[in-house]
Amino acid sequence: MAAEIKFGTDGWRGVIAWDFTYENVRRLAQALADYINENAPSEDEGKSAKVFVGYDRRFMSDLFAADIASILRSNKIDVVLSECPVTTPMVSMLTLKKFWLGIMVTASHNPAQYNGVKVKLGGCSAPLRETKEIEQNIDENPVLFLYGQKADQKNLTDLYQKHLSSVANVKKVATLKGNIAVDYMHGTTAGWLEKILPSNKIIALHEKHDPTFNGLQPDPSLKNMAELKKVLLDKKAIVGFAFDGDGDRFGLLDEKGNYVTPSVVAGVLLHHLSKDKKFKGKIVQTVSMGYLPKRIARAKGFSFEEVPVGFKHVAEIMNLEDVAFGAEEAGGYSWKGGASDRDGLVVALAWLDILANTKKKVSELCDEVAKEYGASVYLRRDLPAAKAIDKEAFAEKLRKKLPKKIASFKVAEVSTLDGVKIYFENDEWLLVRPSGTEPLVRVYAEAATKKDTQALLDFGEKLVAQYIK
């Protein structure tokens, strides 16, 4: 069945054998081929027009990727197909080093029944204007799939390993006392930290290839990190890391097994990058990220901007302006000096670098930032929606219903940049927005105490109750 193919916050995703089928993947592959042939640089421009196709460990990802590569080859495009499963950040990195465009078969953090396709350009996700053009190409031409047109296959993981090894002082990190607990969530980051660091320091969970993800969702959020917490505490590890299915999202546990929210992760990273690395420039984050980066930017005199949800919006600005640091609440972070796309392994290595340089525990680093910039309790609820929601109409209706005071907070400003975000007088905030990748309405909030954050979430849930039935 031919399905509508639309790019969400990062790529197109669908349920395998329902809408993510060979037929639909081939339709998208032809649209990509048409886009590439219309837009790729010519040899006269002195730039590579090569395309790289990668894939994750999901069910049949390798076969879908091979089909895409064969269709590109049939359309006379110079394409290389990966010999092995790779991370999405590796594909992004290759579009800076060796290729003009990257295509990645993955559904990222979605459950096992999903698969998808991401498009990478210039070191990050293709901007909205590019994905719109690809969508417009769908079914414009019949799929050209010539028999015997197989793409060259190569293993380019050595380039990615060199890139990762440059992130941290590996020799100094190797001197850290204690082990590092890592949940690879059966994704494509599996084994990578062992290639960079002494393998006897790594306590690895879920490193084996399992397309079912052991029945769990490969999403490094609090609800999925209970096993990592147990192992960390049992083995007395100094830190716990978790990565999603394709390696661009990152989750963190401190040495006590406490989950460190993305707001605090971003706060500590930005604090040390600006202090120790002397980073300066603009701070960009999605509307769903917490207030610590905003407060640090204010304290240091950096400019600050919020963008819609989806790291591609952060990365696009990073490619155009002098941006020191970018972040999103889904566990994506990037900063000056590397690829503008998010990379969970890069973030993990950066944290190990900070631990080695400061000789402090993760909890101590978090406490320092809270003492200097204020406490942060950041929470999110995901509410299943029974039907599709028109985001713009949803935002406009909710905006009109808002009171001047919510819980104990006075409303200072309301934004409809992506959903409805309500800012309060001391940076506290509440955001409600339909998801761009799943049938959910997400409710986010942040305040200095758990009680206040829960009160804001309760209000947000009541506010959207009629729209999710």
PELINQUI-V954457 format. One record per pair of residues at least 4 apart in sequence whose ideal C-beta (glycine too) atoms are under 8 Angstrom apart, sorted by the first residue. I is the first residue (numbers start at 1). GAP is how many residues later the second one is. Records with the same first field share a line. If there is no record, write none. Layout:
BEGIN
I=GAP, GAP
END
This chain:
BEGIN
1=18, 20, 22
2=21, 22, 25, 137
3=11, 16, 18, 21
5=7, 19, 22, 23, 26, 130, 133
6=6, 129
7=4, 5, 112, 124, 125, 127, 128
8=4, 5, 302, 428, 429
9=300, 301, 302, 303, 427, 428
10=98, 108, 115, 300, 301, 302, 427
11=93, 95, 97, 105, 106, 107, 108, 114
12=16, 104, 105
13=7, 94, 95, 97, 101, 102, 103, 424
14=4, 5, 6, 10, 100, 101, 102
15=4, 5, 98, 99
16=4, 5, 43, 44, 97, 98, 99
17=4
19=5
20=4, 5, 94, 95, 96
21=4
22=4, 42, 45
23=4
24=4
25=4, 39, 42, 43, 92
26=4, 41, 45, 117, 119
27=4, 111, 112, 116
28=4, 40, 89, 106, 110
29=4, 38, 39, 42, 43, 114
30=4, 41, 45, 107, 108, 111, 112, 113, 114
31=4, 103, 104, 106, 107, 108, 109
32=4, 36, 40, 71, 87, 102, 105
33=4, 38, 39, 41, 42, 44, 111
34=4, 41, 103, 106, 107
35=4, 95, 98, 99, 102
36=4, 13, 15, 36, 39, 41, 65
37=38, 39, 40
39=94
40=9, 37, 60, 61
41=4, 6, 7, 8, 59
42=7
43=6
47=53
48=50, 51, 52
49=28, 29, 51
50=28, 29, 30, 48, 49, 50
51=21, 26, 27, 28, 29, 48, 49, 50, 51, 52
52=27, 28, 30, 39, 42, 43, 46, 47, 49, 50, 51, 104
53=12, 15, 16, 19, 26, 27, 28, 29, 49, 50, 51, 52, 98
54=11, 28, 31, 32, 34, 36, 37, 48, 49, 50, 51
55=6, 7, 9, 10, 27, 30, 31, 49, 50, 51
56=5, 29, 30, 31, 32, 48, 49, 50, 51, 131, 132, 189, 190
57=4, 28, 129, 130, 131, 152, 153, 154, 188
58=47, 48, 49, 54, 56, 57, 153, 187
59=53, 56, 152
60=4, 55
61=4, 24, 44, 45, 54
62=4, 23, 43
63=4
64=4, 41, 51
65=4, 16, 17, 38, 40
66=4, 15, 84, 85
67=4, 78
68=4, 35, 37, 49
69=4, 10, 11, 12, 81, 82
70=4, 75, 79, 80, 81
71=4, 72, 73, 74
72=5, 7, 79
73=4, 6, 73, 76, 77, 78
74=70, 71, 72, 75
75=69
79=72, 73
80=19, 71, 72, 73, 74, 76
81=70, 71, 72, 73
82=4, 71, 72, 73, 74
83=70, 71, 72
84=71, 73
85=103, 124
86=4, 5, 18, 71, 74, 102
87=4, 73, 100, 101, 102, 105, 159, 160, 161, 256, 257, 258
88=4, 16, 18, 20, 30, 32, 100, 158, 159, 160, 253
89=4, 71, 158, 159, 250, 252, 253, 254, 255, 256, 257
90=4, 66, 67, 70, 157
91=4, 11, 12, 13, 27, 29
92=4, 10, 28, 31, 32, 33, 247, 249, 251
93=4, 30, 66, 67, 70, 246, 248, 250
94=4, 5, 8, 62, 65, 66
95=4, 5, 6, 7, 25, 26, 27, 28
96=26, 27, 243
97=62, 66
98=58, 61
100=21
101=18, 19, 20, 25
102=17, 18, 19
103=14, 15, 16, 17
104=13, 14, 15, 16, 142
105=10, 11, 12
106=9, 10, 11, 12, 139, 140
107=7, 8, 9, 138
108=8, 10, 136, 137, 138, 140, 141
109=108, 109, 110, 111, 135, 136, 137, 140, 221
110=4, 6, 107, 135, 327, 328
111=102, 106
112=99, 100, 101, 103
118=7
119=6, 7, 11, 12, 15
120=4, 5, 6, 221
121=4, 5, 6, 9
122=197, 218
123=192, 196, 216, 217, 218
124=187, 188, 191, 192, 194, 195, 215, 216, 217
125=185, 186, 187, 190, 216
126=4, 5, 8, 186
127=4, 185, 189
128=4, 184
129=4
130=4
131=4
132=4
133=4
134=4
136=4
137=4
145=4
156=4
157=4
158=4
159=4
160=4
161=4, 31, 34, 35
162=4
163=4, 175, 176
164=28, 31, 32, 181, 182, 185
165=5, 31
167=171, 179, 182, 183, 186
168=4, 5, 181, 182, 184, 185, 188
169=4, 184, 187, 188
170=4, 26, 27
171=4
172=181, 184, 185
173=24, 176, 179, 180, 182, 183
174=23, 24, 27
175=181
176=4, 25, 62, 176, 179, 180
177=61
178=58, 59, 60, 77
179=22, 23, 24, 56, 57, 58, 59
180=13, 17, 21, 22, 23, 57, 58, 59, 60, 61, 172
181=22, 24, 47, 50, 51, 54, 56, 58, 59, 60, 72
182=11, 20, 21, 22, 23, 46, 58, 59, 60, 61, 166
183=22, 23, 37, 42, 44, 45, 57, 58, 59, 60, 68
184=5, 6, 7, 20, 21, 22, 23, 59
185=21, 28, 31, 33, 34, 35, 39, 57, 58, 59, 60
186=4, 20, 21, 22, 23, 24, 27, 28, 32, 59
187=31, 56, 57, 58, 59, 60
188=57, 58, 59
189=4, 54, 58, 155, 156
190=14, 16, 17, 18, 19
191=4, 13, 16
192=4, 55, 153
193=4, 9, 48, 152, 155
194=5, 8, 10
196=153
197=4, 5, 155
203=28, 32, 34
205=22, 23, 26
206=4, 7, 8
210=4
213=4, 5, 32
216=8
217=7
218=6, 26, 27
219=5, 25, 30
220=4, 5, 22, 23, 24, 29, 30, 31, 111, 124
221=4, 30, 110
222=29, 37
224=18, 27
225=4, 15, 17, 26, 28, 34
226=4
227=4
228=4, 12, 14, 25
229=4, 11, 24, 28, 30
230=4
231=4, 6, 9
232=5, 7, 8, 21, 23, 25
233=23, 24
237=18
238=17, 117, 123, 124
239=13, 14, 15, 16, 112, 113, 116, 123
240=12, 13, 14, 17
241=9, 10, 11, 12, 103, 107, 110
242=8, 9, 10, 11
243=4, 6, 7, 8, 101, 102, 105
244=4, 5, 87, 100
247=96, 97, 98
248=63, 84, 93, 94, 95, 96
249=81, 82, 83, 93, 95
250=15, 81, 82, 83, 92, 94, 97, 98
251=8, 80
252=7, 8, 13, 99, 110
253=4, 5, 6, 7, 109
254=4, 6, 107, 108, 109, 112
255=106, 107, 108
256=107
258=105
260=4, 5, 102, 106
261=4, 29, 115, 116, 117
262=4, 27, 28, 65, 66, 67, 68, 69, 116
263=4, 26, 27, 28, 29, 30, 66, 113, 115, 183
264=4, 26, 28, 102, 105, 106, 112, 114
265=4, 66, 68, 82
266=4, 19, 23, 24, 26, 27, 59, 61, 67
267=4, 23, 25, 26, 29, 102, 106, 109
268=4, 83, 86, 97, 98, 100, 101
269=4, 56, 58, 64, 66, 78, 81, 82, 85
270=4, 13, 22, 23, 26, 54, 55, 57
271=4, 25, 97, 98, 101, 102
272=4, 5, 82, 86, 93
273=4, 6, 51, 52, 62
274=4, 5, 6, 22, 26, 28, 50, 51
276=78, 81
279=45, 46, 56, 57
280=20, 22, 44
281=21, 22, 40, 41, 42, 43, 44, 55
282=20, 21, 22, 23, 35, 39, 40, 41, 42
283=10, 11, 13, 14, 19, 20, 21, 22, 40, 41, 42, 43
284=20, 21, 22, 23, 30, 33, 34, 39, 41, 42, 43
285=4, 8, 9, 20, 21, 22, 29, 41, 42, 43
286=20, 21, 22, 23, 24, 25, 27, 28, 41, 42, 43, 132
287=19, 20, 21, 22, 128, 130, 131, 132, 134, 144, 146
288=21, 40, 41, 42, 92, 130, 143, 145, 154, 156
289=4, 17, 38, 39, 40
290=39, 86, 88, 156
291=4, 83, 85, 136, 137, 138, 155
292=4, 77, 81, 82, 84
293=4, 11, 32, 34
294=4, 10, 133
295=4, 78, 79, 132
296=4, 6, 77
297=5, 6, 7
298=4, 6
299=74
302=22
305=12
306=109, 111
307=6, 7, 10, 110
308=5, 109, 110
309=4, 19, 21, 109, 110, 124, 127
310=18, 126
311=4, 15, 17, 19, 21, 23, 30, 31
312=4
313=4
314=4, 12, 13, 14, 18, 20, 26
315=4, 11, 19, 25, 26, 27
316=4
317=4, 6, 9
318=5, 8, 16, 22
319=21
323=13
324=11, 12
325=8, 9, 10, 11
326=7, 8, 9, 14
327=5, 6, 7
328=4, 5, 14
329=49, 51, 115
331=11, 13
332=10
333=9, 14
334=4, 5, 6, 7, 8, 9, 12
338=5, 8
339=4
342=5
343=4
344=4
345=4
346=4
347=4
348=4
349=4
350=4
351=4, 11
352=4
353=4
354=4, 11
355=4, 5, 6, 7, 10
358=7
360=4, 5, 8
361=4
362=4
363=4
364=4
365=4
366=4
367=4
368=4
369=4
370=4, 5, 6
374=53, 74
375=73, 74
376=70, 72
377=69, 70, 71, 72, 73, 75, 76
378=66, 67, 68, 75
379=65, 66, 67, 71, 74, 75, 78
380=62, 63, 64, 65
381=61, 62, 76, 79, 80
382=53, 56, 58, 59, 60, 61
383=57, 58, 59, 60, 78, 81, 85
384=55, 56, 84
385=4, 49, 54, 55, 56, 82, 83
386=53, 82, 83
388=51
389=5, 45, 52, 78, 79
390=4
391=4, 27, 28, 42, 43
392=4, 24
393=4
394=4, 25, 26, 40, 73
395=4, 21, 24, 25, 38
396=4, 20
397=4
398=4, 22, 34, 65, 66
399=15, 17, 21
401=62
402=4, 9, 12, 18, 20
403=8
404=6, 7
405=4, 5, 6
406=5, 16, 18, 24, 50, 53
407=45, 48, 49, 52
408=44, 47
409=15, 16, 19, 38, 43, 47
410=14, 15
411=11, 12, 13
412=11, 12, 13
413=9, 10
414=6, 7, 8, 9
415=5, 6, 8
416=4, 5
417=4
418=15
419=12, 13, 14, 15, 23
420=11, 12, 13
421=8, 9, 10
422=7, 8, 9
423=4, 5, 6
424=4, 5, 6
428=17, 18, 19, 20, 24, 28
429=15, 16, 17
430=13, 14, 15, 26, 27, 29, 30
431=11, 12, 13, 14, 29
432=9, 10, 11, 12, 28, 31, 32
433=8, 9
434=6, 7, 8
435=4, 5, 6, 7
441=23, 26, 27
443=14, 17, 18, 21
444=16
445=8, 11, 12, 15
446=7
447=5, 6, 9
448=4
449=4
450=4
451=4
452=4
453=4
454=4
455=4
456=4
457=4
458=4
459=4
460=4
461=4
464=4
465=4
END
